[in-house]
Amino acid sequence: MMASFTAIARTEREIALMQEYRTRLTADLVTGKLDVREAAAKLPVVDAEPAAEEALEELLEEPEPEEEVG
């Protein structure tokens, strides 16, 4: 039983450290302390999904004028 408490405590500590690392990494990226332009340039270009493109086009379309009823 004691071993499971130790494993849980260790796992919780590791999660906390990973969250702290993520926060620090994000801050370094935002402030420019870490330059990722070279790595980002090597990422593959991925096309947007057709459904997403259609949804974007619909959002950008001019609304059609409503017909007056009467």
Buried (B, 14 or more C-beta within 10 A) or exposed (E): EEEEEEEEEEEEEEEEEEEEEEEEEEEEEEEEEEEEEEEEEEEEEEEEEEEEEEEEEEEEEEEEEEEEEE
